[in-house]
Amino acid sequence: MAIFSIHHITRYEYDRPIKESVNSIKMYPYQYPLQRILLHELSITGNPEVNTFTDYWGNKEGIFNVSEQHEELIIDSRLTIQTLPSGLPMAKTSLVAELPTFIQNDLHLLELARPSRIDGVEEMDAIIRSINPEKKDIFQIIQETSAYVFETFQYIKGITTIETTVDELLIKKAGVCQDFAHVMLEILRRIGIPGRYVSGYICPNKNGMRGEGATHAWVEAFIPGMGWMGIDPTNNTLANEHHIKLASGRDFTHCSPVKGIFKGPAHQSLSVYVSVGYEDGHRFEEMNKVQLELQKGSVEADKINNNFAAQQ
């Protein structure tokens, strides 16, 4: 059991006034037994009304509009949360050959088991042969897939973007947490195991894990009779009480903390600040800045969601 205090600020700045900034946010802690929300405060420039609902994947999503002219938009989230460790399988889990019986009537699981269309099919097949899933149970496959991604791909910031494809990652053999998650998901799905992308925070205190203090991404894989097992290929560890879950979906696009659109011929800049406070008084802080160039003269411009800058 652990308690964390997380402060997450997303700041957009514009070089001239803009208006009608319509935004979608997924900055609400995921509601499930391993997380107990002690406090969550959300403040937004202009104090707009935020309409919330549960999306297709079970995430809490908020929609708001800042209609007045403004040159800055700040979304400030302050969260205090208590977490519990997840359990491990007590016995050997099912085999992949048994999965169709469990997922054939579940549209969510079928969607999460469907592989993407990629060019690197032969390389992906070679990866799967090296894992040799036919002779292992699902939990073993999940562990070995995570280990493969962790050992094969280098953790290097700044060489990928939110639009980097699995095919590009198979060539680069490097990236950050969202890239590790996407590669692992593609391997699992080609084996036949449903998997979902998870966004949130990682709070390991002084352990030196990759992504500490920043927004983070990992994977959940489906195990019949047990449910969803979280695993973090960036650190090759099972998701535990140090992983704070915000949202999940098929991939990154379903879990963006902030995305939206505004009216105005402006250039925008984005900065993301994340601070994690621990029970022993230690605090980790990180600031990321990204310049988001937009062509002047445009009437409407997309906001790039803050995972571009913050997910490590």
LUMBABA-728813 format. One record per residue (C-alpha): residue in one letter; x, y, z. Coordinates in steps of 0.001 Angstrom, whole numbers, padded with zeros to 6 digits, always signed. Layout:
# residues N
aXYZ
...
END
This chain:
# residues 312
m+000000+000000+000000
a+001336+003417-000947
i+000121+007024-001115
f+001261+009488-003780
s+000593+013173-004406
i+000738+014005-008109
h+000658+017492-009601
h+000242+017584-013407
i+000146+020920-015269
t-000437+021209-019012
r+000197+024716-020329
y-000531+025899-023876
e+000702+029373-024841
y-000258+031188-028060
d+001568+034033-029831
r-001739+035825-030471
p-005259+035522-029044
i-007284+032442-029933
k-010874+031488-029075
e-013290+028579-028961
s-010748+026130-027605
v-012657+022822-027439
n-010849+020085-025550
s-011088+016485-024431
i-009238+015426-021271
k-008518+012031-019741
m-006781+013081-016546
y-009091+011312-014121
p-007748+008302-012165
y-009149+005013-013429
q-011781+003618-011090
y-010860+000090-010003
p-010114-001757-006725
l-006341-001221-006759
q-006674+002573-006664
r-008391+004654-003992
i-008777+008341-004820
l-008243+010453-001702
l-008356+013835-003456
h-008614+015054-007034
e-008838+018727-007957
l-008931+019940-011545
s-008699+023634-012482
i-008798+025063-016016
t-008254+028564-017383
g-011567+030441-017421
n-013246+027847-015161
p-015306+026301-017966
e-017986+023721-017272
v-016548+020236-017804
n-019011+017605-018988
t-017844+014105-018085
f-018853+010687-019367
t-017510+007145-019616
d-016035+006370-023024
y-016163+003108-024999
w-013110+001734-023172
g-014376+002528-019675
n-012344+005699-019141
k-013719+008858-017546
e-013461+011639-020127
g-014153+015353-019784
i-015160+017808-022531
f-014935+021597-022173
n-014870+024760-024274
v-013072+028039-023514
s-015011+030337-025835
e-013507+033692-024791
q-010303+034995-026348
h-007183+033884-024501
e-003434+033588-025021
e-002846+030826-022487
l-004649+027637-021484
i-003642+025872-018279
i-005046+022525-017137
d-003972+021889-013551
s-004584+018458-011977
r-003794+017728-008317
l-004215+014129-007219
t-003688+012258-003958
i-004141+008528-004418
q-003652+005313-002468
t-002639+002171-004343
l-002542-001542-003611
p-000228-004180-005135
s-001720-006482-007751
g-001700-010247-007304
l+000165-012890-009280
p-001351-016039-010807
m-001517-018760-008155
a-001218-021569-010686
k-000479-022194-014340
t-002728-020062-016533
s-004571-020986-019726
l-002925-021732-023053
v-003368-019500-026101
a-005326-022290-027826
e-008014-021894-025158
l-008476-018161-025670
p-011065-018241-028507
t-013576-019869-026156
f-013269-016927-023739
i-013264-014031-026199
q-015492-015107-029103
n-018590-013334-027734
d-016862-010272-026283
l-016528-007383-028749
h-014005-005538-026591
l-011710-008553-026315
l-012047-009326-030011
e-011038-005758-030873
l-008103-005881-028461
a-006914-009210-029926
r-006956-007963-033535
p-003461-007321-034966
s-002737-004118-036861
r-001803-004010-040523
i+001969-003747-040731
d+004629-004346-043359
g+007048-006122-041039
v+005054-009361-040819
e+008064-011606-041417
e+010090-009939-038681
m+007140-010111-036308
d+006703-013817-037077
a+010391-014374-036315
i+009958-012631-032952
i+007004-014848-032131
r+008937-017994-033078
s+011699-016947-030679
i+009136-016671-027869
n+007714-020105-028805
p+004203-019498-027413
e+002799-022945-028261
k+004642-024550-025355
k+003947-021909-022716
d+000982-020647-020747
i-000330-017111-021247
f+001399-015632-018189
q+004759-017006-019338
i+004189-015558-022811
i+003381-012129-021376
q+006553-012165-019266
e+008777-013297-022127
t+007284-010765-024550
s+008022-007975-022091
a+011576-009246-021617
y+012096-009391-025392
v+011004-005779-025906
f+013034-004575-022921
e+016211-006327-024068
t+015891-005610-027800
f+014798-001968-027860
q+016886+000913-026527
y+015289+003554-024364
i+016109+006841-026133
k+014117+010044-025778
g+013416+012341-028690
i+013778+009969-031648
t+010084+009073-031966
t+006771+010949-031943
i+003169+010037-031217
e+002841+009119-034909
t+005759+006657-035033
t+004488+003309-036340
v+005350-000222-035267
d+007081-000721-038627
e+009336+002266-037901
l+010040+000967-034411
l+011096-002419-035791
i+013727-000532-037779
k+014802+001978-035108
k+014864-000592-032307
a+014523+002346-029918
g+011987+004730-028415
v+010207+005604-025176
c+007460+004011-023097
q+004606+004460-025577
d+006760+002804-028266
f+007660-000140-026037
a+003958-000581-025255
h+002904-000466-028918
v+005484-003074-029969
m+004544-005405-027126
l+000840-005080-027937
e+001445-005988-031566
i+003382-009125-030567
l+000701-010242-028090
r-002122-009683-030566
r-000361-011652-033285
i-000045-014515-030814
g-003780-014199-030096
i-003691-012543-026666
p-005918-009473-026152
g-003907-006498-024958
r-004631-002873-024165
y-002518+000274-023926
v-002470+001977-020508
s-001517+005574-019725
g-000795+007001-016309
y+002148+007766-014041
i+005017+005726-012639
c+006067+006540-009074
p+008962+004265-007993
n+010636+006871-005728
k+014417+006274-005691
n+014524+003058-007729
g+015685+004804-010905
m+013073+003257-013177
r+012609+004640-016671
g+009892+007269-016835
e+009881+008086-013126
g+007772+011106-012303
a+006477+011591-015830
t+003354+010387-017524
h+003985+006792-018498
a+002587+003978-020637
w+002455+000231-020193
v+000383-002812-021242
e-002431-004900-019826
a-002912-008402-021200
f-005978-010582-020748
i-005657-013890-018883
p-008806-016093-018758
g-010029-016669-015217
m-007867-013853-013885
g-008667-010779-015977
w-006216-008040-016917
m-002545-008350-015987
g-000506-005144-016151
i+003096-005309-017329
d+005578-002533-018057
p+007959-003468-020920
t+009900-000210-020526
n+011124-001516-017156
n+010386-005234-017657
t+008299-005445-014515
l+004729-006250-013647
a+002614-003162-013051
n+002407-002671-009307
e+001450-000143-006633
h+003887+002348-008218
h+001864+002502-011446
i-001049+004988-011357
k-003577+004246-014086
l-005488+007028-015855
a-006884+005431-019021
s-006698+002397-021298
g-007624+001579-024879
r-006460-000160-028007
d-003553+002248-028443
f-002194+005678-027564
t-004922+007582-029431
h-007583+006338-026977
c-005646+007509-023902
s-004446+011031-024699
p-004567+013158-021517
v-005387+016293-023539
k-006401+016903-027119
g-008510+019530-028814
i-008928+022225-031417
f-009104+026021-031429
k-009884+028937-033755
g-007200+031449-034615
p-004071+031909-036799
a-001687+031341-033884
h+001481+029457-033169
q+001296+027483-029950
s+003852+026136-027504
l+003287+023362-024995
s+004898+022663-021635
v+004054+019804-019291
y+005021+019720-015623
v+004654+016597-013489
s+005521+016379-009799
v+005257+013216-007684
g+005366+013429-003905
y+006129+010353-001769
e+005246+009457+001796
d+008885+009849+002900
g+008840+013507+001839
h+010845+012977-001354
r+009522+014766-004432
f+010343+014187-008108
e+009700+017018-010582
e+009991+017092-014355
m+009254+019749-016971
n+009027+019072-020715
k+008698+021753-023364
v+007721+021154-026972
q+007315+023757-029701
l+004264+022971-031806
e+004538+024885-035055
l+001327+025645-036937
q+000991+027450-040221
k-000091+031036-039693
g-003340+031963-041334
s-005119+028753-040391
v-008590+029196-038959
e-008649+026001-036936
a-005660+024228-035470
d-005333+020912-033677
k-003731+020749-030277
i-001119+018054-030037
n-001935+016071-026921
n+000478+016348-024047
n+001743+012759-024240
f+003977+013957-027089
a+005984+015900-024570
a+005463+014012-021376
q+005250+010275-021922
q+008693+008909-021285
END
